[in-house]
Amino acid sequence: MVARVRPHLPTPEPDVPESDPAAGWLTRERLKSLALLCVTAVVAWFSFRLVQPFFPAVTWALALAVVGRPIHAWIERRINTESFAAGLSATVMVLLLAIPAGFVSYQLIRQAQASSENLTDMGVDAIQQPVRDLAESNQKLGQAIKWIQQHVDIEKELFAAVSSIYRSTPSLLSGTAWFVMQSLIMVMVLFYFFRDHAALRQSLRRLLPMSVDESETVFARVDQTIHAAVYGSLLVGAIQGTMGGLIFWWLDLPAPLLWGAVMGLLAVIPNMGTFVVWAPAAAVLFLQGEWGRGLTLVAWGAIAIGLIDNLLYPVLVGKNLRMHPLLIFFAVLGGLSLFGISGVVLGPVCIAIFWGLIDIWRSRTRHGATADSATTPQSPGLA
């Protein structure tokens, strides 16, 4: 009996749902992804707006955490409790800031009280007397002063200036309260930066689309930039204080060493400057009729001391970061206009991150390799 051979039939292919040509590019899945992207962007924008008011506190806390890392490492080796070690490190950094700031504030209050008492004792007539003497000694200048006296009521203007100071007291108090709140937030953020620095670094590394070596390169650039910015500010402040003390000594003004130290500290403190000291001193010289000494102090303070910050700081920071000083100059000015006082640190940091990313792309595409093929895979144990 001959066996019947069945013909070989092809295996039927599984049904694959064909895409609807009428739907085009905007399929259902792509529409859902686009909606998710829009929601993520909106939430990210609102999250940025929530955090934006506290950029100064977070920025300076990060700067203090980077600069104070050796202090925290020394304390951490001797104290096993992480929270206690972080709290002690934050306290040390706050004291290093509070003691000089308290010294500067005390000297400024003393100077303001002394100036107020001198003006009260002198009176308006005593203030105008040097102006009259100068007008009598110089005919052309005397005519200009006489015209000003005829068209300007000095007593009225002084009263208006004092009234404006009193009216600005509420805004000054609110600004002081905001500064205190930012300082407290900075201390809190500094504590967590010290305590959780390893976990924060690891979490940030996981978010970055880079290998471990590449992310460490970017972190090293950020650390180097913050060190250069902070220590550059300290060095520039020391130079400005020295120049201020020298001009006080040259003009035979009282306590040149003391006021030089105060000007050096004011040059480092955000939103302050050496003009807080030399401008009132120049005003007192003008009121006393010392026009030559007063103009010399104003010229030295505005030109020599004032330009040091804008010229020397980019050179110092750019040299440490191996960047052109002009690039650092624009980074600092752009950071100040974009982030406020935090831009002193954030501006150079942004530029440093940008150049770090450029170096990563150069490394990935070296010898004609594509960026994808040059990417080093991350190790699961280190990521």
DRENDO-1510 file (C-alpha; in Angstrom, 1 decimal, always signed):
<recs>
REC; n; res; u; v; w
REC; 1; MET; +0.0; +0.0; +0.0 .
REC; 2; VAL; +1.5; +3.3; -1.1 .
REC; 3; ALA; +1.5; +6.1; +1.5 .
REC; 4; ARG; -0.1; +9.3; +0.4 .
REC; 5; VAL; +2.2; +12.3; +0.5 .
REC; 6; ARG; +0.6; +15.5; +1.6 .
REC; 7; PRO; +1.6; +18.6; -0.2 .
REC; 8; HIS; +3.8; +21.1; +1.8 .
REC; 9; LEU; +1.8; +24.2; +2.6 .
REC; 10; PRO; +3.4; +27.5; +3.6 .
REC; 11; THR; +3.1; +28.5; +7.2 .
REC; 12; PRO; +0.6; +31.3; +7.5 .
REC; 13; GLU; +2.2; +34.6; +8.7 .
REC; 14; PRO; +0.7; +36.3; +11.8 .
REC; 15; ASP; -1.6; +39.1; +11.1 .
REC; 16; VAL; +0.2; +42.4; +11.4 .
REC; 17; PRO; -2.0; +45.5; +11.9 .
REC; 18; GLU; -1.4; +47.8; +9.0 .
REC; 19; SER; -1.1; +51.5; +9.8 .
REC; 20; ASP; -3.9; +53.6; +8.6 .
REC; 21; PRO; -2.6; +55.7; +5.7 .
REC; 22; ALA; -5.2; +58.3; +6.5 .
REC; 23; ALA; -3.8; +58.8; +10.0 .
REC; 24; GLY; -0.4; +60.0; +8.6 .
REC; 25; TRP; +2.4; +60.8; +11.0 .
REC; 26; LEU; +0.3; +61.7; +14.0 .
REC; 27; THR; -0.7; +58.3; +15.2 .
REC; 28; ARG; -2.3; +57.6; +18.5 .
REC; 29; GLU; +0.9; +56.6; +20.2 .
REC; 30; ARG; +2.8; +59.6; +18.9 .
REC; 31; LEU; -0.1; +61.8; +20.0 .
REC; 32; LYS; +0.1; +60.4; +23.6 .
REC; 33; SER; +3.9; +60.9; +23.6 .
REC; 34; LEU; +3.5; +64.5; +22.4 .
REC; 35; ALA; +0.9; +65.2; +25.1 .
REC; 36; LEU; +3.2; +63.7; +27.8 .
REC; 37; LEU; +6.1; +65.9; +26.5 .
REC; 38; CYS; +3.9; +69.0; +26.7 .
REC; 39; VAL; +2.8; +68.2; +30.2 .
REC; 40; THR; +6.4; +67.5; +31.3 .
REC; 41; ALA; +7.5; +70.9; +29.8 .
REC; 42; VAL; +4.7; +72.8; +31.6 .
REC; 43; VAL; +5.5; +71.1; +35.0 .
REC; 44; ALA; +9.2; +71.7; +34.5 .
REC; 45; TRP; +8.5; +75.4; +33.8 .
REC; 46; PHE; +6.4; +75.7; +37.0 .
REC; 47; SER; +9.0; +73.8; +39.0 .
REC; 48; PHE; +11.7; +76.2; +37.7 .
REC; 49; ARG; +9.5; +79.2; +38.7 .
REC; 50; LEU; +9.1; +77.7; +42.2 .
REC; 51; VAL; +12.8; +77.3; +42.7 .
REC; 52; GLN; +13.9; +80.5; +41.0 .
REC; 53; PRO; +13.5; +82.9; +44.0 .
REC; 54; PHE; +15.9; +80.7; +46.0 .
REC; 55; PHE; +18.7; +80.6; +43.4 .
REC; 56; PRO; +21.0; +82.9; +45.4 .
REC; 57; ALA; +20.7; +80.7; +48.5 .
REC; 58; VAL; +21.2; +77.4; +46.6 .
REC; 59; THR; +24.1; +78.9; +44.6 .
REC; 60; TRP; +26.1; +80.2; +47.5 .
REC; 61; ALA; +25.3; +77.0; +49.5 .
REC; 62; LEU; +26.8; +75.0; +46.6 .
REC; 63; ALA; +29.8; +77.3; +46.5 .
REC; 64; LEU; +30.4; +77.0; +50.3 .
REC; 65; ALA; +30.0; +73.2; +50.1 .
REC; 66; VAL; +32.6; +73.0; +47.4 .
REC; 67; VAL; +35.1; +75.3; +49.1 .
REC; 68; GLY; +34.4; +73.8; +52.5 .
REC; 69; ARG; +34.8; +70.2; +51.4 .
REC; 70; PRO; +38.2; +69.8; +53.0 .
REC; 71; ILE; +36.9; +71.0; +56.3 .
REC; 72; HIS; +33.9; +68.7; +56.1 .
REC; 73; ALA; +36.2; +65.7; +55.1 .
REC; 74; TRP; +38.4; +66.4; +58.2 .
REC; 75; ILE; +35.4; +66.6; +60.5 .
REC; 76; GLU; +33.8; +63.5; +58.9 .
REC; 77; ARG; +36.8; +61.4; +59.5 .
REC; 78; ARG; +36.5; +62.1; +63.3 .
REC; 79; ILE; +32.8; +62.0; +63.7 .
REC; 80; ASN; +30.9; +58.9; +62.6 .
REC; 81; THR; +27.4; +60.4; +62.7 .
REC; 82; GLU; +26.7; +62.0; +59.2 .
REC; 83; SER; +24.1; +64.5; +60.4 .
REC; 84; PHE; +26.2; +65.7; +63.3 .
REC; 85; ALA; +29.3; +66.1; +61.1 .
REC; 86; ALA; +27.3; +67.9; +58.4 .
REC; 87; GLY; +25.8; +70.3; +61.0 .
REC; 88; LEU; +29.2; +71.0; +62.6 .
REC; 89; SER; +30.7; +71.7; +59.1 .
REC; 90; ALA; +27.8; +74.0; +58.2 .
REC; 91; THR; +28.3; +75.8; +61.5 .
REC; 92; VAL; +32.0; +76.3; +60.9 .
REC; 93; MET; +31.3; +77.8; +57.4 .
REC; 94; VAL; +28.6; +80.1; +58.8 .
REC; 95; LEU; +31.0; +81.4; +61.5 .
REC; 96; LEU; +33.7; +82.0; +58.9 .
REC; 97; LEU; +31.2; +84.3; +57.1 .
REC; 98; ALA; +29.4; +85.8; +60.1 .
REC; 99; ILE; +32.4; +87.0; +62.0 .
REC; 100; PRO; +33.8; +89.2; +59.1 .
REC; 101; ALA; +30.3; +90.3; +58.2 .
REC; 102; GLY; +29.6; +91.3; +61.8 .
REC; 103; PHE; +32.9; +93.2; +62.0 .
REC; 104; VAL; +32.0; +95.2; +58.8 .
REC; 105; SER; +28.5; +95.9; +60.0 .
REC; 106; TYR; +29.8; +97.2; +63.3 .
REC; 107; GLN; +32.3; +99.5; +61.7 .
REC; 108; LEU; +29.7; +100.8; +59.2 .
REC; 109; ILE; +27.3; +101.6; +62.0 .
REC; 110; ARG; +30.0; +103.4; +63.9 .
REC; 111; GLN; +30.9; +105.4; +60.9 .
REC; 112; ALA; +27.3; +106.3; +60.2 .
REC; 113; GLN; +26.7; +107.4; +63.8 .
REC; 114; ALA; +29.9; +109.5; +63.8 .
REC; 115; SER; +29.0; +111.2; +60.4 .
REC; 116; SER; +25.4; +111.9; +61.7 .
REC; 117; GLU; +26.7; +113.5; +64.9 .
REC; 118; ASN; +29.2; +115.6; +62.9 .
REC; 119; LEU; +26.6; +116.9; +60.5 .
REC; 120; THR; +24.2; +117.6; +63.4 .
REC; 121; ASP; +26.9; +119.6; +65.3 .
REC; 122; MET; +28.0; +121.5; +62.2 .
REC; 123; GLY; +24.5; +122.5; +61.0 .
REC; 124; VAL; +23.5; +123.8; +57.6 .
REC; 125; ASP; +25.4; +127.1; +57.9 .
REC; 126; ALA; +28.7; +125.3; +58.8 .
REC; 127; ILE; +28.2; +123.0; +55.8 .
REC; 128; GLN; +27.7; +126.0; +53.5 .
REC; 129; GLN; +30.6; +128.0; +54.9 .
REC; 130; PRO; +33.3; +126.1; +52.9 .
REC; 131; VAL; +31.3; +126.5; +49.8 .
REC; 132; ARG; +31.1; +130.3; +50.4 .
REC; 133; ASP; +34.9; +130.4; +51.0 .
REC; 134; LEU; +35.5; +128.5; +47.8 .
REC; 135; ALA; +33.2; +130.9; +45.8 .
REC; 136; GLU; +35.1; +133.9; +47.1 .
REC; 137; SER; +38.5; +132.5; +46.2 .
REC; 138; ASN; +37.5; +131.5; +42.6 .
REC; 139; GLN; +35.5; +134.0; +40.6 .
REC; 140; LYS; +34.3; +131.6; +37.8 .
REC; 141; LEU; +33.5; +128.9; +40.2 .
REC; 142; GLY; +31.9; +131.4; +42.5 .
REC; 143; GLN; +29.5; +132.5; +39.8 .
REC; 144; ALA; +28.4; +128.9; +39.2 .
REC; 145; ILE; +27.9; +128.3; +43.0 .
REC; 146; LYS; +26.0; +131.6; +43.2 .
REC; 147; TRP; +23.7; +130.5; +40.4 .
REC; 148; ILE; +23.1; +127.1; +42.1 .
REC; 149; GLN; +22.3; +128.8; +45.4 .
REC; 150; GLN; +19.8; +131.1; +43.7 .
REC; 151; HIS; +18.0; +128.3; +42.0 .
REC; 152; VAL; +18.4; +125.5; +44.6 .
REC; 153; ASP; +17.1; +125.6; +48.2 .
REC; 154; ILE; +19.8; +123.6; +50.0 .
REC; 155; GLU; +17.8; +123.3; +53.2 .
REC; 156; LYS; +14.8; +122.1; +51.3 .
REC; 157; GLU; +16.8; +119.6; +49.4 .
REC; 158; LEU; +18.4; +118.3; +52.6 .
REC; 159; PHE; +15.0; +117.9; +54.2 .
REC; 160; ALA; +13.7; +116.1; +51.1 .
REC; 161; ALA; +16.7; +113.7; +51.2 .
REC; 162; VAL; +16.2; +112.9; +54.9 .
REC; 163; SER; +12.5; +112.4; +54.2 .
REC; 164; SER; +13.2; +110.0; +51.3 .
REC; 165; ILE; +15.5; +108.0; +53.6 .
REC; 166; TYR; +12.7; +107.7; +56.2 .
REC; 167; ARG; +10.2; +106.7; +53.4 .
REC; 168; SER; +12.6; +104.0; +52.2 .
REC; 169; THR; +12.9; +102.5; +55.7 .
REC; 170; PRO; +10.0; +99.9; +55.1 .
REC; 171; SER; +11.6; +98.7; +51.9 .
REC; 172; LEU; +15.0; +98.5; +53.6 .
REC; 173; LEU; +13.4; +96.4; +56.4 .
REC; 174; SER; +11.7; +94.1; +53.9 .
REC; 175; GLY; +15.0; +93.7; +52.0 .
REC; 176; THR; +16.7; +92.8; +55.3 .
REC; 177; ALA; +14.0; +90.3; +56.1 .
REC; 178; TRP; +14.4; +88.7; +52.6 .
REC; 179; PHE; +18.2; +88.6; +53.1 .
REC; 180; VAL; +17.8; +86.9; +56.5 .
REC; 181; MET; +15.4; +84.3; +55.0 .
REC; 182; GLN; +17.8; +83.6; +52.1 .
REC; 183; SER; +20.7; +83.2; +54.6 .
REC; 184; LEU; +18.7; +80.7; +56.6 .
REC; 185; ILE; +17.7; +78.7; +53.5 .
REC; 186; MET; +21.4; +78.8; +52.5 .
REC; 187; VAL; +22.4; +77.2; +55.8 .
REC; 188; MET; +19.8; +74.5; +55.5 .
REC; 189; VAL; +20.8; +73.7; +51.9 .
REC; 190; LEU; +24.4; +73.7; +52.9 .
REC; 191; PHE; +23.7; +71.1; +55.6 .
REC; 192; TYR; +22.1; +68.7; +53.1 .
REC; 193; PHE; +24.9; +69.3; +50.6 .
REC; 194; PHE; +27.4; +68.2; +53.2 .
REC; 195; ARG; +25.4; +65.3; +54.5 .
REC; 196; ASP; +24.1; +63.9; +51.2 .
REC; 197; HIS; +26.8; +64.9; +48.8 .
REC; 198; ALA; +27.6; +61.3; +47.7 .
REC; 199; ALA; +23.9; +60.4; +47.1 .
REC; 200; LEU; +23.3; +63.7; +45.3 .
REC; 201; ARG; +26.3; +63.2; +43.1 .
REC; 202; GLN; +25.3; +59.6; +42.2 .
REC; 203; SER; +21.7; +60.6; +41.4 .
REC; 204; LEU; +22.9; +63.4; +39.2 .
REC; 205; ARG; +25.3; +61.0; +37.4 .
REC; 206; ARG; +22.4; +58.7; +36.7 .
REC; 207; LEU; +20.4; +61.5; +35.0 .
REC; 208; LEU; +23.2; +62.5; +32.7 .
REC; 209; PRO; +23.5; +60.7; +29.3 .
REC; 210; MET; +27.2; +60.2; +29.8 .
REC; 211; SER; +29.6; +57.6; +30.9 .
REC; 212; VAL; +31.1; +57.6; +34.4 .
REC; 213; ASP; +34.4; +59.1; +33.2 .
REC; 214; GLU; +32.6; +61.8; +31.2 .
REC; 215; SER; +30.3; +62.8; +34.1 .
REC; 216; GLU; +33.3; +63.0; +36.5 .
REC; 217; THR; +35.0; +65.2; +34.0 .
REC; 218; VAL; +32.1; +67.6; +34.0 .
REC; 219; PHE; +31.9; +67.5; +37.9 .
REC; 220; ALA; +35.6; +68.3; +38.1 .
REC; 221; ARG; +35.2; +71.3; +35.8 .
REC; 222; VAL; +32.3; +72.6; +38.0 .
REC; 223; ASP; +34.4; +72.2; +41.2 .
REC; 224; GLN; +37.4; +73.9; +39.6 .
REC; 225; THR; +35.2; +76.8; +38.4 .
REC; 226; ILE; +33.6; +77.3; +41.8 .
REC; 227; HIS; +37.0; +77.3; +43.5 .
REC; 228; ALA; +38.4; +79.8; +41.0 .
REC; 229; ALA; +35.4; +82.1; +41.3 .
REC; 230; VAL; +35.4; +82.1; +45.1 .
REC; 231; TYR; +39.2; +82.4; +45.6 .
REC; 232; GLY; +39.3; +84.9; +42.8 .
REC; 233; SER; +36.8; +87.1; +44.6 .
REC; 234; LEU; +38.8; +86.8; +47.8 .
REC; 235; LEU; +42.0; +87.8; +46.1 .
REC; 236; VAL; +40.4; +90.7; +44.3 .
REC; 237; GLY; +38.8; +91.8; +47.6 .
REC; 238; ALA; +42.2; +91.8; +49.3 .
REC; 239; ILE; +43.7; +93.9; +46.5 .
REC; 240; GLN; +40.9; +96.4; +46.6 .
REC; 241; GLY; +41.2; +96.6; +50.4 .
REC; 242; THR; +44.9; +97.2; +50.1 .
REC; 243; MET; +44.4; +99.9; +47.6 .
REC; 244; GLY; +41.8; +101.6; +49.7 .
REC; 245; GLY; +44.0; +101.5; +52.8 .
REC; 246; LEU; +46.9; +103.0; +50.8 .
REC; 247; ILE; +44.8; +105.9; +49.6 .
REC; 248; PHE; +43.5; +106.6; +53.1 .
REC; 249; TRP; +47.1; +106.6; +54.3 .
REC; 250; TRP; +48.3; +108.9; +51.4 .
REC; 251; LEU; +45.5; +111.4; +52.1 .
REC; 252; ASP; +46.2; +111.3; +55.9 .
REC; 253; LEU; +42.7; +110.0; +56.7 .
REC; 254; PRO; +42.0; +108.3; +60.0 .
REC; 255; ALA; +42.6; +104.5; +60.6 .
REC; 256; PRO; +43.8; +103.6; +57.1 .
REC; 257; LEU; +44.6; +100.0; +58.2 .
REC; 258; LEU; +41.1; +99.5; +59.7 .
REC; 259; TRP; +39.2; +101.0; +56.8 .
REC; 260; GLY; +41.3; +99.1; +54.3 .
REC; 261; ALA; +40.3; +95.9; +56.0 .
REC; 262; VAL; +36.7; +96.9; +55.9 .
REC; 263; MET; +36.8; +97.8; +52.2 .
REC; 264; GLY; +38.4; +94.4; +51.5 .
REC; 265; LEU; +35.6; +92.6; +53.3 .
REC; 266; LEU; +32.9; +94.8; +51.6 .
REC; 267; ALA; +34.4; +93.9; +48.2 .
REC; 268; VAL; +33.7; +90.2; +48.8 .
REC; 269; ILE; +30.2; +90.6; +50.3 .
REC; 270; PRO; +27.5; +90.4; +47.7 .
REC; 271; ASN; +25.6; +93.7; +46.9 .
REC; 272; MET; +28.3; +95.7; +48.7 .
REC; 273; GLY; +31.5; +97.4; +47.6 .
REC; 274; THR; +34.3; +99.6; +48.6 .
REC; 275; PHE; +32.3; +102.7; +47.7 .
REC; 276; VAL; +30.4; +102.3; +51.0 .
REC; 277; VAL; +33.5; +103.5; +52.8 .
REC; 278; TRP; +35.3; +105.9; +50.4 .
REC; 279; ALA; +32.2; +107.7; +49.1 .
REC; 280; PRO; +31.2; +109.0; +52.6 .
REC; 281; ALA; +34.8; +109.9; +53.3 .
REC; 282; ALA; +35.0; +111.9; +50.1 .
REC; 283; ALA; +31.7; +113.7; +51.0 .
REC; 284; VAL; +33.1; +114.7; +54.4 .
REC; 285; LEU; +36.3; +116.0; +52.7 .
REC; 286; PHE; +34.1; +118.1; +50.3 .
REC; 287; LEU; +32.1; +119.5; +53.2 .
REC; 288; GLN; +35.3; +120.5; +54.9 .
REC; 289; GLY; +36.5; +122.3; +51.8 .
REC; 290; GLU; +39.2; +119.8; +51.0 .
REC; 291; TRP; +38.3; +119.6; +47.3 .
REC; 292; GLY; +41.7; +118.4; +46.1 .
REC; 293; ARG; +41.8; +115.5; +48.6 .
REC; 294; GLY; +38.1; +114.7; +47.9 .
REC; 295; LEU; +38.5; +114.6; +44.2 .
REC; 296; THR; +41.6; +112.4; +44.5 .
REC; 297; LEU; +39.8; +110.0; +46.7 .
REC; 298; VAL; +36.8; +109.8; +44.3 .
REC; 299; ALA; +39.1; +109.3; +41.3 .
REC; 300; TRP; +41.1; +106.6; +43.0 .
REC; 301; GLY; +38.0; +104.9; +44.3 .
REC; 302; ALA; +35.9; +105.0; +41.1 .
REC; 303; ILE; +38.7; +104.4; +38.6 .
REC; 304; ALA; +41.5; +102.4; +40.2 .
REC; 305; ILE; +39.6; +100.4; +42.9 .
REC; 306; GLY; +36.4; +100.1; +40.9 .
REC; 307; LEU; +38.0; +98.8; +37.7 .
REC; 308; ILE; +40.1; +96.2; +39.5 .
REC; 309; ASP; +37.0; +94.0; +40.0 .
REC; 310; ASN; +36.0; +94.1; +36.3 .
REC; 311; LEU; +39.6; +93.7; +34.9 .
REC; 312; LEU; +41.5; +91.6; +37.4 .
REC; 313; TYR; +38.8; +89.1; +38.3 .
REC; 314; PRO; +38.4; +87.7; +34.7 .
REC; 315; VAL; +42.1; +87.4; +34.4 .
REC; 316; LEU; +42.5; +85.4; +37.6 .
REC; 317; VAL; +39.5; +83.1; +37.0 .
REC; 318; GLY; +40.4; +82.6; +33.4 .
REC; 319; LYS; +44.0; +81.8; +34.2 .
REC; 320; ASN; +42.9; +79.1; +36.7 .
REC; 321; LEU; +40.3; +77.7; +34.3 .
REC; 322; ARG; +42.6; +78.0; +31.2 .
REC; 323; MET; +40.0; +80.2; +29.5 .
REC; 324; HIS; +40.4; +83.5; +27.8 .
REC; 325; PRO; +39.7; +86.4; +30.3 .
REC; 326; LEU; +37.3; +88.0; +27.8 .
REC; 327; LEU; +35.1; +84.9; +27.9 .
REC; 328; ILE; +35.1; +85.0; +31.7 .
REC; 329; PHE; +34.3; +88.7; +31.6 .
REC; 330; PHE; +31.2; +88.2; +29.5 .
REC; 331; ALA; +30.3; +85.1; +31.6 .
REC; 332; VAL; +30.3; +87.1; +34.8 .
REC; 333; LEU; +28.4; +90.1; +33.4 .
REC; 334; GLY; +25.9; +87.9; +31.6 .
REC; 335; GLY; +25.5; +85.9; +34.8 .
REC; 336; LEU; +24.9; +89.0; +36.8 .
REC; 337; SER; +22.2; +90.2; +34.4 .
REC; 338; LEU; +20.5; +86.8; +34.2 .
REC; 339; PHE; +20.8; +85.4; +37.7 .
REC; 340; GLY; +21.6; +88.5; +39.8 .
REC; 341; ILE; +24.4; +88.2; +42.4 .
REC; 342; SER; +24.4; +84.4; +41.9 .
REC; 343; GLY; +25.7; +85.0; +38.4 .
REC; 344; VAL; +29.2; +85.6; +39.8 .
REC; 345; VAL; +29.3; +81.8; +40.3 .
REC; 346; LEU; +26.6; +80.6; +37.9 .
REC; 347; GLY; +28.0; +82.5; +34.8 .
REC; 348; PRO; +31.5; +80.9; +34.9 .
REC; 349; VAL; +29.9; +77.5; +35.8 .
REC; 350; CYS; +27.7; +77.6; +32.7 .
REC; 351; ILE; +30.6; +78.4; +30.5 .
REC; 352; ALA; +32.7; +75.6; +32.1 .
REC; 353; ILE; +30.0; +73.0; +31.6 .
REC; 354; PHE; +29.6; +74.1; +28.0 .
REC; 355; TRP; +33.4; +73.6; +27.3 .
REC; 356; GLY; +33.3; +70.3; +29.2 .
REC; 357; LEU; +30.5; +69.1; +26.9 .
REC; 358; ILE; +32.5; +70.3; +23.9 .
REC; 359; ASP; +35.5; +68.3; +25.1 .
REC; 360; ILE; +33.3; +65.2; +25.5 .
REC; 361; TRP; +32.1; +65.5; +21.9 .
REC; 362; ARG; +35.7; +65.9; +20.7 .
REC; 363; SER; +36.7; +62.8; +22.6 .
REC; 364; ARG; +33.8; +60.8; +21.2 .
REC; 365; THR; +34.4; +61.7; +17.6 .
REC; 366; ARG; +38.1; +61.4; +17.7 .
REC; 367; HIS; +39.8; +59.6; +14.8 .
REC; 368; GLY; +36.6; +59.8; +12.7 .
REC; 369; ALA; +34.5; +57.7; +15.1 .
REC; 370; THR; +30.8; +58.6; +15.5 .
REC; 371; ALA; +29.4; +59.9; +18.7 .
REC; 372; ASP; +27.4; +56.7; +19.4 .
REC; 373; SER; +30.2; +54.3; +18.8 .
REC; 374; ALA; +32.6; +56.3; +21.0 .
REC; 375; THR; +30.2; +56.3; +24.0 .
REC; 376; THR; +31.6; +54.3; +26.9 .
REC; 377; PRO; +28.8; +52.1; +28.4 .
REC; 378; GLN; +28.2; +52.8; +32.1 .
REC; 379; SER; +28.9; +50.1; +34.6 .
REC; 380; PRO; +25.7; +49.0; +36.5 .
REC; 381; GLY; +27.6; +48.9; +39.7 .
REC; 382; LEU; +28.9; +52.5; +39.4 .
REC; 383; ALA; +25.9; +54.2; +37.8 .
</recs>
